[in-house]
Amino acid sequence: MTIEAILKADIQKAIQKNFDIHVEDILLQPTKKEFEGFYTFVTFALTKATRRSPVEIGQIIAADLEANSSIVDSCNVVQGFLNISLNDKTWLELFSGIVSDADYGDAPANGKSVMIEFSSPNTNKPLHLGHLRNDFLGDSLSRILKACGYDVVKTCLVNDRGIHICKSMLAYRELANGETPESSGLKGDHLAGKYYVLFDKEYKKQIGELVENGMTAEEAAKKAPWILEAQKLLLLWEQGDEETVALWKKMNNWVYDGFNQTYNQIGVSFDKTYYESNTYVLGKDIIEDGLQKGVFFKKPDNSVWIDLSAEGLDEKLVLRGDGTSVYITQDIGTTELKFADFHNDRYLWVVGNEQDYHFNVLFAILKRLGRPYAEGCYHISYGMVDLPSGKMKSREGTVVDADDLVNQMIETAASRTQELGKIDDFESEEATALYHTLALGALKYYLLKVDPKKRMLFNPEESIDFQGHTGPFIQYTYTRMRSIMRKAEQSGIEIQLPPANYELHQVERELIYTLSQFPLRVEAAGNEFAPSVVSFYMYELAKVYNQFYAEVSIFADSDPVAVKFRIALSKVVSETIHKGLGLLGINVPERM
């Protein structure tokens, strides 16, 4: 039984004994920093049943806990808040349990599986800053849910077909003169992105010329030669034209090579990749089946629709009059394919919040169809990433390229570290690895510390600060603890837990309490689909450890029991930070 469970049971007994009422759910919350205590029980809800004031209720429960609880040391009542402190014996037993648990923070397997689809790039451009938030959210959630006991499958649906892909192909065909990644020195995804931007430039030029000749802007956008040619390319691709398909395959393969280099650089991988070129034809049979069952209906033009007004939505087209599918049709079919492949209990899509409506419609349709997996579908909606200069635009080439950003972060990490002058004894290879670790730690932490639902502003300079709410600050705290472990090993000091009558320093109690919250925070992050919960906890733990480091002596204390205990505390905190940052996809350096 956990400390929280014991304390709740003791409070429950006290309420039953003193007021003759039974409270099923005892809720505890962390005590506010300005008050003494670690756990707080709010008494306001008991006033009606007991006909006592919140303060009086708190005082009665406090007196009972102090007299009868085996774990409570003292209590204080502030208005309707009963703040509770535990005795040192309990803190030491709690710490001993953490030390002996090799899988601390990991829940046992729950027998359930979850699929997380994330990244889902287009093959007409390289990954950018927005993709990085998506990638880091998906990767971190997969790690957190695994720690919560789920069997996790990571998938990616690559958007490798459509008019936007044909735009890159057309510009390449007309302007490239046989340019390749090798001849240009560009990664394959950067090369495709270059021609996507060039298409847009030429397309706008053609629109301008048509408008000058008297055409409306709207009509010119439809009649410009290059948009007509791109549409023709798409038709040729769908008809399997050999030359068109060969160009499509060549450019896509370049892009995949480029994507893989980026994924390797940022530490992201997938168990299964789906391609829209294989899935865009799916779903029509499900629509036909639903039509027979009355889930869908036909309009006079032969198009197929569903009325979702009962769900607070509206009518939605699922099949055009000519029999061609729309995106929702493809997603219905792809979801069915995923279920056939893996039979997961849950399906998560990490997709920006501009697609909220789309997923509301998709899930409503799947429920109407009675699909067995429909109740387990979730959209992990996240806000866009803005820059100090404003929004990013792919067509205009104003996005922050993922590769460029990572390289910039590595350069910044190198210059900041060299300014501190603490790695003079590092071999060049070790220094290079350190810069990469710090750069990715800064980037991932900054993008993950914000609640996924919130839009965010990315500031590269701020993200790599070695002080404050940043990844490098937590990584630095980790290396401080590793330095202590090395010194203890060199000095021949064995780690040892103190006897039950050992008197703890207040900051040691705070550190053990904060450590005890790790499994709860991981569970909360999994339940809320929010890596930001783990991110904030990591910062909190690092802050408390640095306070501990500042307030107590480790090696210079005259009491050898205190020395050994504080080294043990440092070791467990370092292991928890290592594991917690790992849940965010962040590595830690052993020294810096």
CORRA-V814289 format. One record per backbone hydrogen bond with DSSP energy under -1.0 kcal/mol. NH is the residue of the N-H (numbers start at 0). CO is the residue of the C=O. E is the energy in kcal/mol with one decimal. If there is no record, write none. Layout:
# CORRA-V814289
nh->NH co->CO e->E
nh->NH co->CO e->E
This chain:
# CORRA-V814289
nh->5 co->1 e->-2.3
nh->6 co->2 e->-2.7
nh->7 co->3 e->-2.5
nh->8 co->4 e->-2.2
nh->9 co->5 e->-2.3
nh->10 co->6 e->-2.4
nh->11 co->7 e->-2.5
nh->12 co->8 e->-2.3
nh->13 co->9 e->-2.1
nh->14 co->10 e->-2.3
nh->15 co->11 e->-2.4
nh->16 co->12 e->-2.8
nh->17 co->13 e->-2.3
nh->18 co->14 e->-2.3
nh->19 co->15 e->-1.3
nh->28 co->39 e->-2.0
nh->30 co->37 e->-1.5
nh->34 co->31 e->-2.2
nh->37 co->83 e->-2.8
nh->38 co->83 e->-1.7
nh->39 co->28 e->-2.9
nh->40 co->81 e->-2.5
nh->42 co->79 e->-2.9
nh->45 co->42 e->-2.0
nh->46 co->43 e->-1.6
nh->49 co->45 e->-2.3
nh->50 co->46 e->-2.1
nh->56 co->52 e->-2.5
nh->57 co->53 e->-2.2
nh->58 co->54 e->-2.4
nh->59 co->55 e->-2.2
nh->60 co->56 e->-2.4
nh->61 co->57 e->-2.6
nh->62 co->58 e->-2.2
nh->63 co->59 e->-1.7
nh->64 co->60 e->-2.6
nh->65 co->61 e->-2.6
nh->66 co->62 e->-1.4
nh->67 co->63 e->-2.5
nh->68 co->64 e->-2.3
nh->72 co->84 e->-2.9
nh->73 co->84 e->-1.3
nh->75 co->82 e->-2.2
nh->77 co->80 e->-2.6
nh->80 co->77 e->-2.1
nh->81 co->40 e->-2.8
nh->82 co->75 e->-3.1
nh->83 co->38 e->-3.2
nh->84 co->73 e->-3.1
nh->86 co->70 e->-2.3
nh->90 co->86 e->-1.7
nh->91 co->87 e->-2.7
nh->92 co->88 e->-2.1
nh->93 co->89 e->-2.5
nh->94 co->90 e->-2.5
nh->95 co->91 e->-2.4
nh->96 co->92 e->-2.0
nh->97 co->93 e->-1.7
nh->98 co->94 e->-2.5
nh->99 co->95 e->-1.9
nh->103 co->100 e->-1.5
nh->105 co->102 e->-2.7
nh->106 co->146 e->-3.5
nh->109 co->148 e->-2.5
nh->113 co->150 e->-2.6
nh->114 co->345 e->-2.3
nh->115 co->152 e->-2.8
nh->116 co->347 e->-2.9
nh->117 co->154 e->-2.2
nh->119 co->117 e->-1.9
nh->122 co->158 e->-1.8
nh->128 co->399 e->-2.0
nh->131 co->127 e->-1.8
nh->132 co->128 e->-1.7
nh->133 co->129 e->-1.7
nh->134 co->130 e->-3.7
nh->135 co->131 e->-2.9
nh->136 co->132 e->-2.2
nh->137 co->133 e->-2.7
nh->138 co->134 e->-2.7
nh->139 co->135 e->-2.4
nh->140 co->136 e->-2.8
nh->141 co->137 e->-1.9
nh->142 co->138 e->-1.6
nh->143 co->139 e->-2.8
nh->144 co->140 e->-2.9
nh->145 co->141 e->-1.4
nh->146 co->142 e->-2.0
nh->147 co->143 e->-1.3
nh->148 co->145 e->-1.6
nh->149 co->144 e->-2.4
nh->150 co->111 e->-2.5
nh->152 co->113 e->-2.5
nh->154 co->115 e->-3.0
nh->155 co->271 e->-1.6
nh->157 co->273 e->-3.0
nh->158 co->120 e->-2.7
nh->159 co->157 e->-1.4
nh->165 co->161 e->-1.8
nh->166 co->162 e->-1.7
nh->167 co->163 e->-1.2
nh->168 co->164 e->-2.1
nh->169 co->165 e->-2.7
nh->170 co->166 e->-2.2
nh->171 co->167 e->-2.4
nh->172 co->168 e->-2.7
nh->173 co->169 e->-2.3
nh->174 co->170 e->-2.2
nh->175 co->171 e->-2.3
nh->183 co->179 e->-2.3
nh->184 co->180 e->-1.8
nh->190 co->186 e->-2.2
nh->191 co->187 e->-2.1
nh->192 co->188 e->-2.0
nh->193 co->189 e->-2.1
nh->194 co->190 e->-1.5
nh->195 co->191 e->-1.5
nh->196 co->192 e->-2.0
nh->197 co->193 e->-1.9
nh->198 co->194 e->-2.1
nh->199 co->195 e->-1.8
nh->200 co->196 e->-2.1
nh->201 co->197 e->-2.3
nh->202 co->198 e->-3.1
nh->203 co->199 e->-2.4
nh->204 co->200 e->-1.7
nh->205 co->201 e->-2.5
nh->206 co->202 e->-2.3
nh->207 co->203 e->-2.4
nh->208 co->204 e->-2.0
nh->209 co->205 e->-2.1
nh->210 co->206 e->-2.4
nh->211 co->207 e->-2.2
nh->212 co->208 e->-1.1
nh->213 co->210 e->-1.9
nh->214 co->209 e->-2.2
nh->219 co->215 e->-2.8
nh->220 co->216 e->-2.0
nh->222 co->218 e->-1.7
nh->223 co->219 e->-1.7
nh->227 co->223 e->-1.8
nh->228 co->224 e->-2.2
nh->229 co->225 e->-2.3
nh->230 co->226 e->-2.0
nh->231 co->227 e->-1.7
nh->232 co->228 e->-2.2
nh->233 co->229 e->-2.0
nh->234 co->230 e->-1.9
nh->235 co->231 e->-2.5
nh->236 co->232 e->-2.6
nh->237 co->233 e->-2.4
nh->238 co->234 e->-1.7
nh->239 co->236 e->-1.5
nh->240 co->235 e->-2.8
nh->244 co->240 e->-2.8
nh->245 co->241 e->-2.1
nh->246 co->242 e->-2.0
nh->247 co->243 e->-2.4
nh->248 co->244 e->-2.7
nh->249 co->245 e->-2.4
nh->250 co->246 e->-2.5
nh->251 co->247 e->-2.4
nh->252 co->248 e->-2.5
nh->253 co->249 e->-1.6
nh->254 co->250 e->-2.1
nh->255 co->251 e->-2.9
nh->256 co->252 e->-2.0
nh->257 co->253 e->-2.0
nh->258 co->254 e->-3.1
nh->259 co->255 e->-2.7
nh->260 co->256 e->-1.9
nh->261 co->257 e->-1.8
nh->262 co->258 e->-3.1
nh->263 co->259 e->-2.5
nh->264 co->260 e->-1.9
nh->265 co->261 e->-2.2
nh->267 co->262 e->-2.4
nh->270 co->153 e->-2.6
nh->271 co->153 e->-1.7
nh->273 co->155 e->-3.2
nh->275 co->157 e->-2.7
nh->277 co->274 e->-1.9
nh->278 co->274 e->-1.1
nh->279 co->275 e->-2.5
nh->281 co->278 e->-2.0
nh->286 co->282 e->-2.1
nh->287 co->283 e->-2.3
nh->288 co->284 e->-2.2
nh->289 co->285 e->-2.5
nh->290 co->286 e->-2.2
nh->291 co->287 e->-1.9
nh->292 co->288 e->-1.3
nh->294 co->289 e->-2.5
nh->295 co->289 e->-1.0
nh->296 co->304 e->-2.5
nh->298 co->302 e->-2.5
nh->301 co->298 e->-2.6
nh->303 co->318 e->-2.6
nh->304 co->296 e->-3.1
nh->305 co->315 e->-1.7
nh->307 co->313 e->-1.4
nh->310 co->307 e->-1.2
nh->311 co->308 e->-1.7
nh->312 co->307 e->-2.2
nh->315 co->305 e->-2.6
nh->317 co->303 e->-2.9
nh->318 co->303 e->-1.5
nh->319 co->323 e->-2.8
nh->322 co->319 e->-1.9
nh->329 co->325 e->-1.8
nh->330 co->326 e->-2.5
nh->331 co->327 e->-2.0
nh->332 co->328 e->-2.2
nh->333 co->329 e->-2.9
nh->334 co->330 e->-2.3
nh->335 co->331 e->-1.8
nh->336 co->332 e->-2.0
nh->337 co->333 e->-2.5
nh->338 co->334 e->-2.1
nh->339 co->335 e->-2.2
nh->340 co->336 e->-2.2
nh->341 co->337 e->-2.6
nh->342 co->338 e->-1.9
nh->344 co->112 e->-1.4
nh->345 co->112 e->-1.4
nh->346 co->375 e->-2.9
nh->347 co->114 e->-3.3
nh->348 co->377 e->-2.1
nh->349 co->116 e->-2.9
nh->350 co->348 e->-1.0
nh->350 co->379 e->-1.1
nh->352 co->381 e->-2.5
nh->354 co->351 e->-1.9
nh->355 co->352 e->-1.4
nh->358 co->354 e->-2.1
nh->359 co->355 e->-2.1
nh->360 co->356 e->-2.3
nh->361 co->357 e->-2.6
nh->362 co->358 e->-2.6
nh->363 co->359 e->-1.8
nh->364 co->360 e->-2.5
nh->365 co->361 e->-2.4
nh->366 co->362 e->-2.0
nh->367 co->363 e->-2.2
nh->368 co->364 e->-2.3
nh->369 co->366 e->-1.1
nh->370 co->365 e->-2.3
nh->373 co->370 e->-1.7
nh->375 co->372 e->-1.4
nh->376 co->373 e->-1.2
nh->377 co->346 e->-2.8
nh->379 co->348 e->-2.9
nh->380 co->378 e->-1.5
nh->382 co->451 e->-2.4
nh->385 co->455 e->-3.4
nh->386 co->389 e->-1.7
nh->389 co->386 e->-2.1
nh->396 co->393 e->-1.5
nh->397 co->392 e->-2.2
nh->401 co->126 e->-2.6
nh->404 co->400 e->-2.5
nh->405 co->401 e->-2.6
nh->406 co->402 e->-2.5
nh->407 co->403 e->-2.4
nh->408 co->404 e->-2.5
nh->409 co->405 e->-2.2
nh->410 co->406 e->-2.2
nh->411 co->407 e->-2.3
nh->412 co->408 e->-2.6
nh->413 co->409 e->-2.3
nh->414 co->410 e->-2.3
nh->415 co->411 e->-2.6
nh->416 co->412 e->-2.3
nh->417 co->413 e->-2.5
nh->418 co->414 e->-1.8
nh->419 co->415 e->-1.4
nh->425 co->422 e->-1.9
nh->430 co->426 e->-2.6
nh->431 co->427 e->-2.5
nh->432 co->428 e->-2.1
nh->433 co->429 e->-2.1
nh->434 co->430 e->-2.5
nh->435 co->431 e->-1.9
nh->436 co->432 e->-2.4
nh->437 co->433 e->-2.7
nh->438 co->434 e->-2.5
nh->439 co->435 e->-2.6
nh->440 co->436 e->-2.0
nh->441 co->437 e->-2.7
nh->442 co->438 e->-2.5
nh->443 co->439 e->-2.8
nh->444 co->440 e->-2.1
nh->445 co->441 e->-2.1
nh->446 co->442 e->-1.9
nh->447 co->443 e->-1.8
nh->448 co->444 e->-2.0
nh->453 co->450 e->-2.1
nh->455 co->383 e->-2.4
nh->457 co->385 e->-3.0
nh->462 co->458 e->-1.9
nh->464 co->461 e->-1.4
nh->469 co->467 e->-2.2
nh->473 co->469 e->-1.3
nh->474 co->470 e->-2.7
nh->475 co->471 e->-2.7
nh->476 co->472 e->-1.9
nh->477 co->473 e->-2.0
nh->478 co->474 e->-2.2
nh->479 co->475 e->-1.9
nh->480 co->476 e->-1.6
nh->481 co->477 e->-2.3
nh->482 co->478 e->-2.1
nh->483 co->479 e->-1.5
nh->484 co->480 e->-2.2
nh->485 co->481 e->-2.2
nh->486 co->482 e->-2.3
nh->487 co->483 e->-2.4
nh->488 co->484 e->-2.2
nh->489 co->485 e->-2.6
nh->490 co->486 e->-1.9
nh->492 co->487 e->-2.6
nh->501 co->498 e->-1.8
nh->508 co->504 e->-1.7
nh->509 co->505 e->-2.2
nh->510 co->506 e->-1.8
nh->511 co->507 e->-2.4
nh->512 co->508 e->-2.8
nh->513 co->509 e->-2.4
nh->514 co->510 e->-2.4
nh->515 co->511 e->-2.3
nh->517 co->514 e->-1.7
nh->520 co->516 e->-2.4
nh->521 co->517 e->-2.3
nh->522 co->518 e->-2.3
nh->523 co->519 e->-2.4
nh->524 co->520 e->-2.6
nh->525 co->521 e->-2.0
nh->526 co->522 e->-2.5
nh->527 co->523 e->-2.5
nh->529 co->524 e->-2.1
nh->532 co->529 e->-1.9
nh->534 co->530 e->-2.4
nh->535 co->531 e->-2.6
nh->536 co->532 e->-1.7
nh->537 co->533 e->-2.5
nh->538 co->534 e->-1.8
nh->539 co->535 e->-2.4
nh->540 co->536 e->-2.9
nh->541 co->537 e->-2.4
nh->542 co->538 e->-2.4
nh->543 co->539 e->-2.3
nh->544 co->540 e->-2.4
nh->545 co->541 e->-2.3
nh->546 co->542 e->-1.9
nh->547 co->543 e->-2.5
nh->548 co->544 e->-2.9
nh->549 co->545 e->-1.6
nh->550 co->546 e->-2.0
nh->551 co->547 e->-2.1
nh->562 co->558 e->-1.9
nh->563 co->559 e->-2.4
nh->564 co->560 e->-2.2
nh->565 co->561 e->-2.6
nh->566 co->562 e->-1.9
nh->567 co->563 e->-2.0
nh->568 co->564 e->-2.5
nh->569 co->565 e->-2.1
nh->570 co->566 e->-2.3
nh->571 co->567 e->-2.3
nh->572 co->568 e->-2.5
nh->573 co->569 e->-2.3
nh->574 co->570 e->-2.2
nh->575 co->571 e->-2.2
nh->576 co->572 e->-2.6
nh->577 co->573 e->-2.4
nh->578 co->574 e->-2.3
nh->579 co->575 e->-3.1
nh->580 co->576 e->-2.9
nh->581 co->577 e->-1.6
nh->582 co->578 e->-1.4
nh->583 co->580 e->-1.1
nh->584 co->581 e->-1.4
nh->585 co->580 e->-2.8
